[in-house]
Every structure is written in C-alpha cells, then in structure tokens.
C-alpha cells in the first residue's frame, strides 16, 4: 500500500479521535464543576412519616450540592489539556510527514517523485501480467511454453524465434540507452508487422490492428513489457494461464504447443522456394534472376528470362535440338557429367546432391515460367 495513503488515513483517524476527545472533555468538565447559584433553586417539600395529605407537616429544605475539590478539578483539566495538545501535535506531525513524502522524498537520484515511481512500478506490473496472458493465448503455439521457440530442446518443431533470452532482458541492457531503444523498437515492430518467411515455411503474422492484426497499440506494448520485463516466474506461469483459460480440451486450452504446419508447395511455388531460398540448392548463389542485375558468378548465365530465352548454353541447345525433352532435367541432375570442369555441382541425390527428381522438375517449371 502507498505510504502516503497510510499517513493520510492515520492523520484523519487521529483528527477524528482528537475532536471526540475534546467534546468528551468539555461535557465531562461541565458535569463535575459546581453550578453557579441563581437564586431560583427548587425548594422541595417533604412530609413527615405518617402525615397525610389532608394534614401535612410541611418543612422546606433547599438542597445543598456537594462541592467537588477545586484542586482535583484543576489537576484533571491540566491532564486533559496536555493529552489534547499531544494528540494535536501528532496530527500535525503526520500531516507534515505526508507532505514530506509527497513532495520531497525521492525513490532514487532521478527527478521522479517517490509517488510517481510507485505508480509506474504498479502500471508496469499490470502491463507484464496482461502481456503474459496475451502470450499464453496468441504466441504459445509458435514460441513455446517458456518462450524458447526454435531453441527449445524439447520441441524442435517450434517455428518461432526465442523471445525469453538475455539479449531482450531490460536488466541486461538498461545500462546502454541506445541498445535498449533499439531492442525495444525491434520487438515492437516485429510484433506489429510480423516476420515474413519464404514460401513453404511458417511466417509470423502481423499482430497490430494497423497492419490487419487483432491487437491495439496498448496490447502490443503489453507484449513488449512481458518480453523485456517478465521474470522467470512469469514465464513459468504461461501453462497455468492456459490451464485456467476456456478451451476445448478438458475445459481449458491445450497445454502443449501445436505449431501450424508449413504449407505443402508444389509446381512453380515449390520450384521458386527451392531456387531462391533453399540453403542446400539456392541457385541465387551463382545466378541472377533479375534481368537487370548480373550474376554473382560471372560465368553463370542470368536466368531472369529463361522461359523465353533458354536453353542458354551450347550443351543444352544441342540436346534440345537432338530431341531430348528432359535436357534441363539431366543438366541440373548432374551438369559435371555433361560438361566436365563446370562450376555447377550435381544436385540429384543419385549423383550425391540434395534434390530429388520431383524437386528438380519443380525448379524447371519455375524457370520456364520466367518470361
């Protein structure tokens, strides 16, 4: 609880007690002090034993009140005054302490007031908690139970990159403002815009509502807060959050990640993926597919218009003229066997390469689509 709130509550309570005390003191003092004679005291009429109302034996007595000891009254009044003064001083001290902590005491050497620092920490804790809940519902299947993603040793099938890592932790980078801002911007933009990947692999979707996703700016920042400020205990609670969320599996969300499967590519799309981004058969290592850009390897022909200009070398032209419909298949399968000394390696698995005949045919389909 905020210390200022405690001080204010105690000050108010003590002030109420002080007012009640003074009210009691005034009332009690009036009850013990003798009344000033007014000359109009009631004279009581008494009747002697055995007298009747017809034959009264009247005598009149003026009641004489017992006079309290003046010294005792004075001593009691002095004690009450001292006690009341002490309580009044305590009220002023508490009010002074309240304003002292409100305007003077700082949480640290910065310009932030202590009260503002406490409010910020409370807001940050709320943001981390909400970011954790968003992660448990939206990011769990790709990045895993504890945010390790593709580095999780127990789940090699997770497509998401690791988020729970030292390079993203605020405590590890807070000493470098430039790196801190760059890291925060990187995480924010990645969540907002997603991370496209080549066909045949799983891309991260855009999550920001401005990019067609479901999250507003505040929710995006909550995810950023969870990634940068979340503790090990927060990451460990991911499964617990899913356990207490409505779902279709025993009344809660599944407790094991179920990553989306990459689309099955065929034909031109498969050929394009193999040609441009497959690490073991990327043709762009040597060839250019942009008619206006030369190939990386000077002796490798530009394939940007292969569909209308191919074949491009004498060996393939001769095979095509001889009626070999699969001249390009044979070339890609094992070019060195057709032209010894060529830099192009054999790609067919039968010749020690990494591609099946079906994959090579998909590459050929893609090349023939380049007009």
C-alpha positions in Angstrom: 0.0 0.0 0.0 1.2 3.5 -0.7 2.8 5.2 2.3 1.1 8.5 1.6 -2.3 6.8 1.7 -1.4 5.2 5.1 -0.2 8.6 6.5 -3.4 10.3 5.3 -5.6 7.7 6.8 -3.9 7.7 10.1 -4.0 11.5 10.2 -7.7 11.6 9.5 -8.4 8.9 12.1 -6.3 10.7 14.7 -8.1 14.0 14.0 -11.5 12.4 14.5 -10.3 10.9 17.8 -9.0 14.4 18.8 -12.3 16.1 18.1 -14.2 13.4 20.0 -11.8 13.7 22.9 -12.3 17.4 23.2 -16.0 17.0 23.0 -15.9 14.5 25.8 -13.6 16.7 27.9 -16.0 19.7 27.6 -19.0 17.6 28.5 -17.3 15.9 31.4 -15.9 19.1 32.8 -19.4 20.7 32.8 -20.7 17.7 34.7 -18.2 17.8 37.6 -17.9 21.6 38.2 -20.5 23.2 40.6 -23.2 25.2 39.1 -23.3 28.9 39.9 -26.2 29.7 42.3 -29.0 31.5 40.5 -31.4 32.2 43.5 -34.2 30.2 41.9 -33.3 26.8 43.2 -36.2 24.4 43.6 -37.4 24.1 47.2 -38.5 20.5 47.9 -41.5 19.9 50.1 -41.1 16.9 52.5 -43.6 15.2 54.6 -43.0 13.7 58.0 -43.7 10.0 58.4 -47.3 9.2 59.0 -48.5 12.5 57.8 -51.5 12.6 55.4 -52.1 14.8 52.5 -55.0 16.4 54.4 -52.8 17.3 57.4 -49.3 17.8 56.1 -46.5 18.7 58.2 -44.5 20.8 55.8 -40.9 21.9 56.0 -38.8 23.2 53.3 -35.2 22.3 52.6 -33.0 23.8 49.9 -30.7 21.1 48.5 -27.0 21.9 49.1 -24.9 20.3 46.4 -21.7 18.6 47.3 -18.8 20.9 46.3 -16.0 18.9 44.4 -12.4 19.6 45.4 -11.2 22.5 43.3 -7.6 21.2 43.3 -8.8 17.8 41.8 -10.8 19.6 39.1 -7.8 21.7 38.2 -5.4 18.7 38.0 -7.8 16.7 35.8 -8.2 19.7 33.5 -4.5 20.1 33.2 -4.0 16.4 32.2 -6.8 16.7 29.6 -5.2 19.8 28.1 -1.8 18.1 27.9 -3.3 15.0 26.3 -5.2 17.0 23.8 -2.2 19.1 22.9 -0.2 15.9 22.4 -2.8 14.5 20.1 -3.0 17.8 18.2 0.8 17.8 17.8 0.7 14.2 16.5 -1.9 15.2 13.9 0.4 18.0 12.6 3.4 15.6 12.6 1.5 13.1 10.5 0.2 15.7 8.1 3.8 17.1 7.8 5.1 13.6 7.1 2.5 13.1 4.4 3.5 16.3 2.6 7.2 15.5 3.1 7.0 12.1 1.4 4.7 13.6 -1.3 6.9 16.5 -2.4 10.4 15.8 -1.1 11.3 12.1 -0.7 12.5 10.6 -4.0 12.7 6.9 -5.0 16.3 7.5 -6.3 18.6 10.2 -7.5 16.3 10.9 -10.6 13.8 13.6 -10.9 10.9 11.2 -10.4 8.9 11.6 -7.2 8.5 8.6 -5.0 4.8 8.5 -5.5 5.2 8.6 -9.3 7.8 5.8 -9.1 5.4 3.6 -7.1 2.6 4.3 -9.6 5.0 3.4 -12.5 6.0 0.1 -11.0 2.4 -0.8 -10.4 1.5 0.0 -14.0 4.5 -1.9 -15.3 3.5 -5.0 -13.2 0.0 -4.8 -14.6 1.3 -4.5 -18.2 3.6 -7.5 -17.7 0.7 -9.6 -16.4 -1.5 -8.7 -19.3 1.3 -9.3 -21.7 1.8 -12.7 -20.2 -1.9 -13.5 -20.7 -1.7 -12.4 -24.4 1.4 -14.5 -24.9 -0.3 -17.5 -23.4 -3.2 -17.2 -25.8 -1.6 -15.9 -29.0 2.1 -16.8 -29.1 2.2 -20.1 -27.2 2.0 -22.5 -30.2 4.9 -21.0 -32.1 7.2 -19.8 -29.3 6.5 -22.5 -26.7 5.8 -22.8 -23.0 8.7 -20.7 -21.8 9.5 -18.5 -24.9 12.5 -20.5 -26.1 10.9 -21.1 -29.5 13.1 -22.9 -32.0 15.9 -23.2 -29.4 13.7 -25.3 -27.0 15.5 -28.6 -26.7 12.2 -30.4 -26.0 10.4 -29.0 -29.1 12.4 -28.8 -32.2 9.3 -28.3 -34.3 8.5 -24.8 -33.0 8.9 -22.2 -35.8 9.1 -19.1 -33.6 12.3 -17.4 -32.7 13.3 -17.3 -29.0 11.9 -14.4 -27.0 12.9 -15.4 -23.5 16.6 -14.6 -23.9 19.2 -12.5 -22.2 19.6 -10.0 -25.1 15.9 -8.9 -24.7 16.0 -8.5 -20.9 15.7 -4.9 -19.6 18.1 -5.6 -16.7 20.8 -6.7 -19.0 20.7 -3.7 -21.4 19.4 -0.9 -19.3 23.0 0.5 -19.0 23.1 1.1 -22.8 20.3 3.5 -23.7 21.0 3.1 -27.5 20.8 -0.7 -27.3 17.8 -0.5 -25.0 15.8 1.6 -27.5 17.0 -0.4 -30.5 15.9 -3.6 -28.8 12.5 -2.2 -27.8 11.9 -0.9 -31.3 12.9 -4.3 -32.8 10.5 -6.2 -30.6 7.7 -3.7 -31.1 8.0 -3.6 -34.9 8.3 -7.4 -35.2 5.1 -7.8 -33.2 3.3 -5.1 -35.2 4.4 -6.2 -38.7 5.2 -9.8 -38.3 8.1 -11.6 -39.9 7.6 -12.9 -43.5 9.5 -16.1 -44.4 10.0 -17.8 -47.8 7.2 -20.0 -49.2 7.0 -23.4 -47.6 7.9 -22.1 -44.2 5.8 -20.6 -41.4 5.7 -16.8 -41.3 4.9 -14.7 -38.3 1.7 -12.8 -38.9 1.3 -9.1 -38.3 -0.4 -8.5 -34.9 -1.0 -4.8 -34.9 -4.5 -3.6 -35.8 -3.0 -1.1 -38.2 -1.4 -4.0 -40.1 -4.6 -6.0 -40.2 -4.0 -7.9 -36.9 -6.1 -8.1 -33.8 -4.1 -6.1 -31.3 -4.2 -2.4 -30.5 -1.1 -0.3 -29.6 -1.6 -0.9 -25.8 -1.8 -4.6 -26.2 1.4 -4.6 -28.4 3.2 -2.7 -25.6 2.0 -5.2 -23.0 3.6 -8.0 -25.0 6.8 -5.9 -25.2 6.7 -5.4 -21.5 6.3 -9.1 -20.8 9.2 -10.0 -23.1 11.6 -7.3 -21.7 10.5 -7.3 -18.0 8.9 -10.7 -17.4 10.7 -12.8 -14.7 11.3 -16.5 -14.8 8.2 -16.9 -12.6 6.1 -15.0 -15.2 7.3 -17.3 -18.0 6.7 -20.4 -15.8 3.1 -19.2 -15.3 2.3 -19.5 -19.1 0.9 -23.0 -18.8 -1.0 -22.1 -15.7 -2.7 -19.3 -17.6 -3.8 -21.7 -20.3 -4.9 -24.2 -17.6 -7.4 -21.6 -16.3 -8.5 -20.3 -19.8 -11.6 -21.6 -21.5 -10.8 -24.0 -24.3 -11.9 -27.2 -25.9 -9.6 -29.6 -24.2 -11.0 -30.7 -20.8 -12.4 -27.2 -20.3 -9.0 -25.4 -20.9 -6.6 -24.5 -23.6 -4.2 -27.3 -24.8 -1.1 -27.4 -22.5 1.3 -28.4 -25.3 2.2 -26.2 -28.3 0.6 -27.1 -31.5 2.5 -25.2 -34.1 1.0 -24.6 -37.6 2.3 -26.9 -40.3 4.0 -25.3 -43.3 2.0 -25.4 -46.5 2.7 -28.1 -48.9 4.1 -26.5 -52.0 4.1 -28.0 -55.5 4.9 -26.9 -59.0 6.1 -23.3 -59.6 5.8 -22.3 -55.9 7.9 -25.2 -54.8 10.4 -24.5 -57.6 10.7 -20.9 -56.6 11.3 -21.7 -53.0 14.0 -24.2 -53.9 15.6 -21.9 -56.4 15.7 -18.7 -54.3 15.8 -19.8 -50.6 16.7 -23.4 -50.1 20.1 -23.4 -48.3 21.3 -26.5 -50.0 20.1 -25.7 -53.5 19.8 -21.9 -53.7 20.5 -21.1 -57.4 20.8 -17.4 -56.5 24.2 -18.2 -55.0 25.6 -18.1 -58.6 22.8 -17.0 -60.9 20.8 -13.8 -61.1 17.1 -13.9 -61.6 16.8 -10.1 -62.2 17.4 -9.3 -65.9 19.0 -6.0 -64.9 21.4 -7.5 -62.4 24.5 -9.5 -63.4 25.0 -12.9 -61.8 27.3 -13.3 -58.8 29.4 -15.8 -60.6 30.4 -14.1 -64.0 30.3 -17.4 -66.0 26.8 -18.2 -64.6 24.1 -17.0 -67.0 21.3 -14.7 -66.0 18.1 -16.7 -65.7 15.7 -13.8 -65.5 14.1 -14.6 -68.9 14.9 -18.3 -69.1 11.3 -19.2 -70.1 11.7 -17.3 -73.4 15.5 -17.4 -73.9 16.5 -20.8 -72.7 18.4 -23.0 -73.2 21.4 -20.8 -72.7 24.5 -23.0 -73.2 25.7 -24.9 -76.2 25.4 -28.3 -74.5 21.7 -27.9 -73.7 20.9 -26.3 -77.0 22.4 -29.4 -78.8 20.5 -31.8 -76.6 17.2 -30.0 -77.2 17.9 -29.9 -80.9 18.5 -33.7 -80.8 15.0 -34.2 -79.3 15.9 -34.6 -75.6 12.8 -33.3 -73.9 14.5 -33.7 -70.5 17.7 -32.0 -71.4 17.3 -29.5 -68.5 16.5 -32.2 -66.0 19.6 -34.1 -67.0 21.7 -30.9 -66.8 20.5 -30.0 -63.2 20.8 -33.6 -62.1 24.5 -33.9 -63.0 26.0 -31.0 -65.0 29.6 -32.0 -64.5 28.9 -35.3 -66.3 27.7 -33.4 -69.3 30.4 -30.6 -69.2 33.4 -31.7 -67.2 35.1 -28.9 -65.2 31.9 -26.8 -64.9 31.5 -24.9 -61.6 27.8 -26.0 -61.3 27.6 -29.0 -58.9 25.5 -32.1 -59.3 22.1 -31.7 -57.5 20.5 -35.1 -57.9 20.6 -37.4 -54.9 21.6 -40.2 -57.2 24.7 -38.2 -58.1 25.5 -37.1 -54.5 23.3 -34.0 -54.4 20.4 -33.0 -52.2 17.4 -32.8 -54.6 15.0 -35.5 -55.7 13.9 -35.7 -59.3 10.5 -34.3 -58.3 12.2 -31.2 -56.7 14.3 -30.7 -59.8 11.2 -30.8 -62.0 9.6 -28.2 -59.8 12.7 -25.9 -60.4 12.4 -26.5 -64.1 8.7 -25.5 -64.0 9.7 -22.3 -62.2 12.5 -21.5 -64.7 10.2 -22.0 -67.7 7.7 -19.5 -66.1 10.2 -16.7 -66.2 9.2 -14.7 -69.3 
